[in-house]
């Protein structure tokens, strides 16, 4: 039955949606053993609109040339036949697929498609270090099946799409459950009919299934993995759901060890390049929220979830002072009762974890134990403020333990930037709540890797036992970055932004009778250096 429905749709699509003659001729010319550049140029010139689009692509940052190109001969020579063929196919979609659609439906389709195509190209070139042409065109064409289903099934399918868009859900999985196949399979069958390269057809039709893709050969799995990540990026930016950010970081970690910094760089590049591709395709995308703002909001939601989870686990604010005395078993039981409702904290972890693995943590509770479902839980607690002598005592204990184990020890000092100004602008109760939130977020990040203490009203310290300088600095950067992103998300409500300065000092091999105050002083000097240079950063030093 499923095969029959799919075959009927494919056969009808083959009759209704054919590529323009110029595109078909370009495919034929570029498939020859010897390429006739003159014939290729003359063929493309028969379609002035296509010629203009090709020149605009060559001269955009999508292609990255250092000089302006005005001649089609030059464009063809610089692009090469394979990228040219793929772009011609991408820009020659049958008009029948796009007619009769309401403006908002078409706008939503193109917004998502353009983000996905550019993301696929960027991921291929920046993370996988391969040419991005195949990934780009596959991303541009993979969702054509959505248009086919809209044209064939009409209002029924449109209502189905709207429910998924508003309520959430995996479109491909729900299509498969309803129709017996998904729109990507339909896209692949249509592209096969159009004569696209077999590799593109194969990649477009691959399911977004991590385990299934892991079973492919190294050569076959690259583009499908890129498309999976690009699809999640497009979903996250068009639907602005925090859970999609979690899934993206998890999948990206499994495929390529993606860090949060790499994701931020990708989002920044899309913010520049997506409008350029839309312009090349003569598309008018809706005025939308800046991608960096979407990412910041997602960070803020994760951090708020972390705080809420911490309070829930502890049974409410009245238990804060007794938090450290709570039995782990009781906390674990309460954490399990959350049943995964709180999103994962999407921060890459390094140090003792595998370099290409992202450890997923339930928000507000860091990874130190597992339940039967394989989820990570650990106790969260509100920190007690310690005195400077207590900090010295903690450092001395850590240095002694690391000397005996012949391992490094690191100390990070973090302080709220411009604390005096903050205290003048914000009432004391709000300052207290803000510092409590920072505590919850910071504890969730370092719980497995260091001991976090509040040293005074605006300062924290983290002692990292067995931690060299590089992982200690990276973890401290995560603390600074998380505070910044959370604060940006809260600025509209509270009218202010906050940031942290941090100094890190590392003792690679603690000697006997080492004066531990020197480790604190070294971290203090680094912290002071950051504050003098404007704050919101990390400086570090090795001491011997």
C-alpha positions as semicolon CSV with decimal commas, in nm:
position;residue;x (nm);y (nm);z (nm)
1;X;0,000;0,000;0,000
2;X;0,275;0,242;0,101
3;X;0,476;0,162;-0,210
4;X;0,169;0,214;-0,424
5;X;0,100;0,560;-0,276
6;X;0,463;0,662;-0,316
7;X;0,479;0,533;-0,671
8;X;0,162;0,718;-0,763
9;X;0,296;1,043;-0,622
10;X;0,630;0,996;-0,797
11;X;0,472;0,913;-1,132
12;X;0,240;1,213;-1,112
13;X;0,529;1,437;-1,007
14;X;0,738;1,322;-1,302
15;X;0,462;1,433;-1,537
16;X;0,381;1,761;-1,365
17;X;0,718;1,887;-1,247
18;X;0,993;1,876;-1,507
19;X;1,313;2,074;-1,514
20;X;1,349;2,357;-1,768
21;X;1,521;2,266;-2,094
22;X;1,832;2,473;-2,011
23;X;1,887;2,287;-1,686
24;X;1,846;1,950;-1,855
25;X;2,094;2,050;-2,127
26;X;2,347;2,167;-1,866
27;X;2,320;1,827;-1,695
28;X;2,383;1,654;-2,027
29;X;2,679;1,875;-2,124
30;X;2,850;1,845;-1,785
31;X;2,809;1,467;-1,788
32;X;3,029;1,426;-2,096
33;X;3,389;1,297;-2,055
34;X;3,515;1,616;-2,223
35;X;3,338;1,938;-2,132
36;X;3,267;2,183;-2,414
37;X;3,302;2,512;-2,225
38;X;3,176;2,718;-2,520
39;X;2,862;2,509;-2,562
40;X;2,803;2,522;-2,186
41;X;2,828;2,901;-2,181
42;X;2,598;2,938;-2,482
43;X;2,345;2,707;-2,321
44;X;2,331;2,908;-2,000
45;X;2,309;3,236;-2,193
46;X;1,978;3,114;-2,337
47;X;1,835;3,180;-1,990
48;X;1,931;3,540;-1,893
49;X;1,779;3,507;-1,546
50;X;1,989;3,197;-1,479
51;X;2,302;3,372;-1,606
52;X;2,238;3,660;-1,367
53;X;2,189;3,427;-1,072
54;X;2,514;3,243;-1,145
55;X;2,710;3,569;-1,161
56;X;2,551;3,689;-0,837
57;X;2,645;3,365;-0,662
58;X;3,004;3,384;-0,785
59;X;3,035;3,739;-0,656
60;X;2,873;3,673;-0,318
61;X;3,050;3,565;-0,002
62;X;2,887;3,227;-0,052
63;X;3,153;3,160;-0,312
64;X;3,430;3,363;-0,149
65;X;3,617;3,506;-0,451
66;X;3,858;3,794;-0,395
67;X;3,761;3,988;-0,709
68;X;3,448;4,088;-0,898
69;X;3,348;3,865;-1,191
70;X;3,134;4,013;-1,469
71;X;3,184;3,765;-1,752
72;X;2,997;3,432;-1,769
73;X;3,304;3,263;-1,920
74;X;3,504;3,361;-1,613
75;X;3,225;3,248;-1,381
76;X;3,207;2,905;-1,546
77;X;3,586;2,866;-1,536
78;X;3,614;2,974;-1,174
79;X;3,325;2,766;-1,048
80;X;3,410;2,444;-1,224
81;X;3,157;2,223;-1,396
82;X;3,037;2,028;-1,093
83;X;2,939;2,328;-0,876
84;X;2,792;2,494;-1,186
85;X;2,575;2,193;-1,265
86;X;2,451;2,171;-0,909
87;X;2,371;2,541;-0,887
88;X;2,188;2,539;-1,221
89;X;1,976;2,252;-1,099
90;X;1,913;2,426;-0,770
91;X;1,804;2,748;-0,940
92;X;1,581;2,579;-1,199
93;X;1,299;2,441;-0,988
94;X;0,978;2,381;-1,184
95;X;0,745;2,678;-1,154
96;X;0,451;2,442;-1,115
97;X;0,583;2,338;-0,773
98;X;0,562;2,693;-0,646
99;X;0,236;2,816;-0,795
100;X;-0,089;2,842;-0,604
101;X;0,076;2,845;-0,261
102;X;-0,019;3,103;-0,002
103;X;0,251;3,359;0,067
104;X;0,309;3,256;0,428
105;X;0,341;2,887;0,332
106;X;0,595;2,961;0,060
107;X;0,781;3,206;0,283
108;X;0,812;2,951;0,561
109;X;0,935;2,687;0,316
110;X;1,201;2,911;0,164
111;X;1,314;3,053;0,495
112;X;1,386;2,705;0,627
113;X;1,531;2,577;0,299
114;X;1,776;2,864;0,253
115;X;1,901;2,836;0,613
116;X;1,945;2,462;0,569
117;X;2,137;2,493;0,241
118;X;2,378;2,757;0,371
119;X;2,424;2,571;0,699
120;X;2,507;2,252;0,507
121;X;2,772;2,433;0,306
122;X;2,922;2,600;0,614
123;X;2,931;2,275;0,811
124;X;3,098;2,091;0,524
125;X;3,369;2,352;0,481
126;X;3,438;2,453;0,841
127;X;3,392;2,128;1,034
128;X;3,439;1,849;0,783
129;X;3,694;2,045;0,576
130;X;3,548;1,930;0,244
131;X;3,403;2,124;-0,054
132;X;3,051;2,233;0,032
133;X;2,885;2,213;-0,310
134;X;2,723;1,871;-0,274
135;X;2,598;1,945;0,077
136;X;2,467;2,285;-0,036
137;X;2,260;2,153;-0,325
138;X;2,135;1,854;-0,123
139;X;2,021;2,094;0,150
140;X;1,853;2,315;-0,109
141;X;1,662;2,025;-0,267
142;X;1,598;1,780;0,018
143;X;1,262;1,926;0,116
144;X;1,114;1,951;-0,235
145;X;0,890;1,663;-0,135
146;X;0,710;1,903;0,101
147;X;0,604;2,112;-0,199
148;X;0,496;1,800;-0,388
149;X;0,281;1,687;-0,094
150;X;0,129;2,034;-0,056
151;X;0,037;2,039;-0,425
152;X;-0,104;1,683;-0,419
153;X;-0,268;1,660;-0,075
154;X;-0,367;2,026;-0,041
155;X;-0,532;2,151;0,278
156;X;-0,502;1,815;0,452
157;X;-0,123;1,821;0,442
158;X;-0,107;2,196;0,512
159;X;-0,310;2,148;0,831
160;X;-0,079;1,859;0,923
161;X;0,225;2,088;0,876
162;X;0,069;2,365;1,080
163;X;-0,002;2,134;1,375
164;X;0,358;2,017;1,375
165;X;0,493;2,370;1,341
166;X;0,284;2,504;1,627
167;X;0,288;2,204;1,858
168;X;0,627;2,051;1,786
169;X;0,718;1,707;1,661
170;X;0,947;1,532;1,415
171;X;0,801;1,598;1,068
172;X;0,985;1,313;0,895
173;X;0,887;1,060;1,162
174;X;0,523;1,172;1,165
175;X;0,507;1,159;0,784
176;X;0,643;0,806;0,790
177;X;0,391;0,704;1,054
178;X;0,106;0,858;0,855
179;X;0,202;0,796;0,491
180;X;0,452;0,512;0,525
181;X;0,732;0,730;0,380
182;X;0,867;1,081;0,437
183;X;0,903;1,378;0,206
184;X;1,282;1,330;0,174
185;X;1,225;0,991;0,010
186;X;0,983;1,156;-0,230
187;X;1,241;1,428;-0,301
188;X;1,507;1,168;-0,380
189;X;1,280;0,987;-0,626
190;X;1,200;1,313;-0,805
191;X;1,567;1,415;-0,822
192;X;1,652;1,073;-0,964
193;X;1,398;1,132;-1,241
194;X;1,557;1,469;-1,315
195;X;1,896;1,306;-1,366
196;X;2,082;1,448;-1,068
197;X;2,404;1,273;-0,966
198;X;2,342;0,940;-0,794
199;X;2,536;1,056;-0,487
200;X;2,303;1,354;-0,437
201;X;1,996;1,136;-0,480
202;X;2,132;0,885;-0,229
203;X;2,224;1,151;0,028
204;X;1,889;1,331;0,004
205;X;1,700;1,009;0,073
206;X;1,899;0,902;0,380
207;X;1,698;0,907;0,706
208;X;1,805;1,129;0,995
209;X;1,886;0,832;1,215
210;X;2,213;0,848;1,408
211;X;2,252;0,473;1,451
212;X;2,168;0,399;1,089
213;X;2,412;0,660;0,959
214;X;2,683;0,524;1,190
215;X;2,652;0,195;1,000
216;X;2,744;0,349;0,664
217;X;3,090;0,356;0,515
218;X;3,306;0,662;0,587
219;X;3,254;0,792;0,234
220;X;2,875;0,751;0,240
221;X;2,798;0,896;0,582
222;X;2,955;1,242;0,555
223;X;2,692;1,438;0,359
224;X;2,392;1,270;0,533
225;X;2,542;1,366;0,870
226;X;2,593;1,722;0,748
227;X;2,233;1,734;0,623
228;X;2,106;1,605;0,959
229;X;2,290;1,881;1,146
230;X;2,186;2,146;0,891
231;X;1,823;2,038;0,925
232;X;1,841;2,075;1,304
233;X;1,999;2,420;1,265
234;X;1,716;2,525;1,034
235;X;1,455;2,384;1,271
236;X;1,610;2,561;1,570
237;X;1,630;2,900;1,398
238;X;1,283;2,886;1,243
239;X;1,097;2,737;1,540
240;X;1,313;2,877;1,823
241;X;1,268;2,577;2,050
242;X;1,532;2,516;2,318
243;X;1,497;2,139;2,294
244;X;1,615;2,159;1,932
245;X;1,935;2,327;2,050
246;X;1,991;2,036;2,287
247;X;1,936;1,784;2,009
248;X;2,166;1,979;1,777
249;X;2,450;1,980;2,031
250;X;2,400;1,611;2,105
251;X;2,396;1,507;1,737
252;X;2,681;1,745;1,653
253;X;2,885;1,602;1,937
254;X;2,838;1,246;1,815
255;X;2,912;1,329;1,453
256;X;3,199;1,578;1,484
257;X;3,264;1,675;1,846
258;X;3,098;2,013;1,790
259;X;3,167;2,271;2,061
260;X;2,942;2,557;2,166
261;X;3,199;2,803;2,023
262;X;3,177;2,633;1,684
263;X;2,799;2,653;1,696
264;X;2,813;3,024;1,778
265;X;3,049;3,082;1,483
266;X;2,813;2,890;1,254
267;X;2,512;3,095;1,366
268;X;2,707;3,417;1,309
269;X;2,801;3,312;0,956
270;X;2,440;3,223;0,874
271;X;2,327;3,565;0,990
272;X;2,547;3,715;0,718
273;X;2,507;3,465;0,436
274;X;2,142;3,356;0,444
275;X;2,016;3,700;0,330
276;X;2,271;3,692;0,047
277;X;2,146;3,359;-0,084
278;X;1,787;3,477;-0,051
279;X;1,880;3,780;-0,259
280;X;2,045;3,559;-0,523
281;X;1,729;3,349;-0,544
282;X;1,515;3,665;-0,555
283;X;1,339;3,559;-0,237
284;X;1,181;3,796;0,011
285;X;1,221;3,642;0,354
286;X;1,018;3,773;0,649
287;X;1,164;4,019;0,896
288;X;1,286;3,785;1,165
289;X;1,465;3,775;1,495
290;X;1,844;3,786;1,466
291;X;1,988;3,436;1,483
292;X;2,233;3,536;1,758
293;X;1,938;3,658;1,966
294;X;1,760;3,324;1,919
295;X;2,072;3,147;2,042
296;X;2,102;3,381;2,342
297;X;1,740;3,323;2,436
298;X;1,791;2,949;2,421
299;X;2,092;2,978;2,652
300;X;1,887;3,187;2,894
301;X;1,601;2,934;2,894
302;X;1,846;2,654;2,967
303;X;1,995;2,847;3,256
304;X;1,651;2,931;3,398
305;X;1,560;2,563;3,372
306;X;1,880;2,480;3,561
307;X;1,782;2,713;3,843
308;X;1,427;2,580;3,861
309;X;1,554;2,223;3,861
310;X;1,793;2,299;4,146
311;X;1,515;2,446;4,359
312;X;1,280;2,159;4,280
313;X;1,543;1,902;4,368
314;X;1,606;2,065;4,701
315;X;1,239;2,091;4,789
316;X;1,224;2,472;4,778
317;X;1,420;2,771;4,913
318;X;1,359;2,681;5,280
319;X;1,595;2,386;5,244
320;X;1,886;2,583;5,100
321;X;2,094;2,593;5,417
322;X;2,062;2,216;5,462
323;X;2,132;2,131;5,099
324;X;2,483;1,998;5,154
325;X;2,351;1,752;5,414
326;X;2,094;1,596;5,178
327;X;2,155;1,233;5,100
328;X;2,249;1,165;4,738
329;X;1,998;0,881;4,712
330;X;1,712;1,114;4,800
331;X;1,825;1,371;4,545
332;X;1,865;1,105;4,279
333;X;1,513;0,982;4,344
334;X;1,372;1,332;4,309
335;X;1,574;1,395;3,995
336;X;1,443;1,079;3,832
337;X;1,090;1,201;3,897
338;X;1,149;1,489;3,655
339;X;1,141;1,228;3,371
340;X;1,344;1,436;3,134
341;X;1,103;1,731;3,123
342;X;1,385;1,979;3,172
343;X;1,609;2,039;2,870
344;X;1,970;1,929;2,858
345;X;2,238;2,185;2,930
346;X;2,405;2,222;2,590
347;X;2,766;2,279;2,686
348;X;3,057;2,079;2,549
349;X;3,269;1,911;2,814
350;X;3,638;1,838;2,793
351;X;3,912;1,703;3,018
352;X;3,850;1,343;3,112
353;X;3,570;1,295;2,859
354;X;3,641;1,164;2,509
355;X;3,753;1,446;2,279
356;X;3,481;1,382;2,022
357;X;3,196;1,334;2,267
358;X;2,952;1,581;2,415
359;X;2,825;1,478;2,756
360;X;2,455;1,554;2,782
361;X;2,333;1,665;3,121
362;X;1,984;1,726;3,249
363;X;1,953;2,096;3,316
364;X;2,054;2,195;3,664
365;X;2,189;1,854;3,754
366;X;2,531;1,763;3,631
367;X;2,666;1,429;3,518
368;X;2,794;1,205;3,795
369;X;2,565;0,905;3,797
370;X;2,316;0,727;3,572
371;X;1,966;0,598;3,613
372;X;1,831;0,296;3,429
373;X;1,750;0,510;3,125
374;X;2,108;0,627;3,091
375;X;2,034;0,985;3,196
376;X;2,275;1,183;3,411
377;X;2,181;1,311;3,755
378;X;2,368;1,465;4,044
379;X;2,279;1,677;4,344
380;X;2,252;2,050;4,298
381;X;2,297;2,281;4,594
382;X;2,302;2,645;4,690
383;X;2,654;2,743;4,788
384;X;2,754;2,880;5,125
385;X;2,973;3,186;5,123
386;X;3,321;3,108;5,255
387;X;3,584;3,336;5,398
388;X;3,926;3,399;5,244
389;X;4,091;3,172;5,507
390;X;3,846;2,898;5,413
391;X;3,947;2,939;5,048
392;X;4,311;2,901;5,146
393;X;4,223;2,588;5,340
394;X;4,046;2,441;5,037
395;X;4,342;2,521;4,813
396;X;4,582;2,364;5,061
397;X;4,377;2,045;5,074
398;X;4,361;2,026;4,695
399;X;4,735;2,089;4,654
400;X;4,813;1,817;4,906
401;X;4,585;1,565;4,733
402;X;4,726;1,647;4,389
403;X;5,085;1,629;4,511
404;X;5,023;1,278;4,642
405;X;4,853;1,178;4,316
406;X;5,123;1,357;4,111
407;X;4,859;1,555;3,925
408;X;4,802;1,921;3,840
409;X;4,579;2,155;4,037
410;X;4,413;2,472;3,906
411;X;4,231;2,760;4,074
412;X;3,985;2,997;3,905
413;X;3,869;3,324;4,060
414;X;3,561;3,483;3,903
415;X;3,417;3,822;3,992
416;X;3,114;4,017;3,878
417;X;3,225;4,304;3,653
418;X;3,154;4,657;3,773
419;X;2,997;4,526;4,093
420;X;2,978;4,869;4,258
421;X;2,781;5,008;3,965
422;X;2,556;4,702;3,963
423;X;2,484;4,744;4,334
424;X;2,382;5,107;4,274
425;X;2,148;5,021;3,985
426;X;1,983;4,710;4,128
427;X;1,810;4,668;4,461
428;X;1,981;4,431;4,710
429;X;1,713;4,161;4,683
430;X;1,756;4,143;4,308
431;X;2,136;4,131;4,343
432;X;2,095;3,838;4,581
433;X;1,864;3,656;4,338
434;X;2,104;3,722;4,053
435;X;2,401;3,578;4,242
436;X;2,192;3,275;4,339
437;X;2,115;3,214;3,973
438;X;2,480;3,245;3,880
439;X;2,563;2,994;4,152
440;X;2,313;2,741;4,016
441;X;2,439;2,775;3,660
442;X;2,805;2,759;3,754
443;X;2,755;2,460;3,981
444;X;2,578;2,271;3,701
445;X;2,879;2,322;3,474
446;X;3,166;2,239;3,712
447;X;3,009;1,988;3,952
448;X;3,208;1,696;3,809
449;X;3,531;1,884;3,758
450;X;3,581;2,125;4,044
451;X;3,472;2,258;4,382
452;X;3,278;2,584;4,353
453;X;3,271;2,835;4,640
454;X;3,138;3,186;4,685
455;X;3,420;3,387;4,838
456;X;3,235;3,715;4,893
457;X;2,925;3,896;4,769
458;X;3,047;3,923;4,409
459;X;3,327;3,667;4,381
460;X;3,346;3,293;4,325
461;X;3,632;3,046;4,331
462;X;3,663;2,706;4,166
463;X;3,931;2,456;4,270
464;X;4,005;2,201;3,994
465;X;4,186;1,894;4,124
466;X;4,378;1,690;3,866
467;X;4,308;1,954;3,602
468;X;4,572;2,106;3,375
469;X;4,564;2,463;3,256
470;X;4,387;2,410;2,922
471;X;4,077;2,223;3,047
472;X;4,057;2,452;3,352
473;X;4,058;2,757;3,125
474;X;3,796;2,604;2,895
475;X;3,564;2,524;3,185
476;X;3,611;2,875;3,322
477;X;3,529;3,019;2,980
478;X;3,209;2,818;2,986
479;X;3,119;2,983;3,316
480;X;3,188;3,331;3,179
481;X;3,005;3,260;2,854
482;X;2,702;3,108;3,026
483;X;2,671;3,409;3,257
484;X;2,692;3,646;2,961
485;X;2,434;3,463;2,753
486;X;2,192;3,430;3,043
487;X;2,228;3,799;3,123
488;X;2,161;3,901;2,762
489;X;1,841;3,701;2,769
490;X;1,734;3,869;3,095
491;X;1,827;4,225;2,994
492;X;1,487;4,311;2,847
493;X;1,319;4,217;3,175
494;X;1,569;4,349;3,425
495;X;1,714;4,639;3,225
496;X;2,078;4,545;3,279
497;X;2,342;4,304;3,157
498;X;2,604;4,132;3,369
499;X;2,938;3,971;3,297
500;X;3,220;3,798;3,482
501;X;3,596;3,839;3,478
502;X;3,809;3,536;3,557
503;X;4,170;3,451;3,636
504;X;4,307;3,096;3,632
505;X;4,634;2,975;3,786
506;X;4,766;2,621;3,741
507;X;5,029;2,434;3,941
508;X;5,138;2,156;3,708
509;X;5,324;1,945;3,964
510;X;5,275;2,063;4,323
511;X;5,608;2,047;4,511
512;X;5,641;1,965;4,877
513;X;5,583;2,262;5,113
514;X;5,444;2,477;4,833
515;X;5,306;2,809;4,972
516;X;4,945;2,777;4,855
517;X;4,876;3,149;4,889
518;X;5,093;3,191;4,577
519;X;4,836;3,000;4,371
520;X;4,562;3,233;4,495
521;X;4,778;3,541;4,430
522;X;4,857;3,426;4,075
523;X;4,487;3,376;3,996
524;X;4,418;3,716;4,153
525;X;4,673;3,885;3,923
526;X;4,514;3,725;3,616
527;X;4,169;3,835;3,733
528;X;4,292;4,190;3,786
529;X;4,443;4,191;3,436
530;X;4,107;4,095;3,283
531;X;3,927;4,366;3,479
532;X;4,176;4,630;3,362
533;X;4,118;4,527;3,001
534;X;3,739;4,560;3,022
535;X;3,625;4,232;3,180
536;X;3,406;3,953;3,042
537;X;3,706;3,734;2,965
538;X;3,959;3,488;3,109
539;X;4,334;3,513;3,165
540;X;4,550;3,228;3,288
541;X;4,903;3,144;3,401
542;X;5,118;2,841;3,487
543;X;5,324;2,865;3,805
544;X;5,616;2,644;3,902
